[in-house]
Amino acid sequence: MALILAILKITGIILLLLLLLLISVLLLVLFVPVRYHLLAGKYEELHVKVSITWLLRIIQVIYNKEGKISKTDIKILGITLGREDIENAGEKKEEKEEFMPQDKDTPLTEPPDKPPDINVNEPEGEPDNYRTHKKSGKFKLRKKDKVKEESSFRETLKKINDYPYKKEALAQTGKLINRLLRGLLDFKVIKSELRLGAGPPHITAYIIGFIRAAIPGFNVTGEFEHTVFEGHIAVKGKLYLYKFVFAAALFIFNRSIWPLVKKYYKDSKAN
C-alpha cells in the first residue's frame, strides 16, 4: 500500500511540474514580445535588413537584401540552424538557358527540340458545371450555375439583413479591426529621410501629407519637378501575442457573433 501511495505521489508531482512548465511556456509566448528592427534604404539599389528576436535573442531571424542578393539566417541560442541565399531571379534564368549539346553533331547555338507545352492544371475533360468558350477555349460557368451562385449570394445578403444583431456585429467587427491595428502598429521610427516626387505636384503633396499624418516624426521632402523615390528609414517595434488573442476572444464570444460561429460550425460539420 505504501509503495502504491509513493508511486501516486511521484506521478502527481511529475504531472504538476509538467502543468507548471506548460503554463510558464504559454505565459512566455503570450506576454513576451516579438521585437523587430527594420533598416531599409533605396538610392541606386534597394538595401533591406530585418531582425526579428524573441526572449532575449534566444530565437533570432535575420533577413538581408543587398541589391539583387538576399540572405536569411535563423538562429537559436546563437547557433545558426538554417540559411537561405537567393540570388537574382534573372541571373538564374540565364543560367538555366545554358545547355550542353545532346551529341557531338549538335552545334552549341541550336537548342534541342522543346516538348509541347502541357498545362498540368487544366482538367482533361469538361466539368459538369462548366462550358468551354468557343474563342478562348477557357472553362466558364454555365448560365444556370451562375444563376445559382447569384441566388445563394442574395440569400446570404438577406440573412445578414434579417440578422437581429446586425448593427452590433458590425460595431464589433470595427472594434476588432481597431484592436488588431493597434497591436500591429506598436512601432517607433528611429531615423528617416525620404525624397519623394510622384509627378504632378498636387499628387506629391497629397502623398506627403498622408505619410506625415500616418507616421508622426517621419522626415519626408517633396520633389515637385521630378519623379523620384529615394531615402532610408530605421524602425523598431514589438508585437504582443496576447493582444491579438484577447481581441479575437472578445470578438468571437460576443453575443452578436457567437451565434454565427455556432451556426457556421454546425453547417460545416453537417457538410
BELHUTA-V529592 format. One record per run of one state. SS is the DSSP state (2 for helix, 1 for strand, 0 for the rest). FROM is the first residue (numbers start at 1). TO is the last residue. If there is no record, write none. Layout:
ss: (SS/SS)
from: (FROM/FROM)
to: (TO/TO)
This chain:
ss: (0/2/0/1/0/1/0/1/0/1/0/1/0/2/0/1/0/1/0/2/0/2/0/1/0/2/0/1/0/1/0/2/0/2/0)
from: (1/2/32/34/43/46/55/59/67/69/77/79/87/89/98/130/133/139/142/143/163/166/185/187/198/201/215/220/223/228/240/241/253/255/271)
to: (1/31/33/42/45/54/58/66/68/76/78/86/88/97/129/132/138/141/142/162/165/184/186/197/200/214/219/222/227/239/240/252/254/270/271)
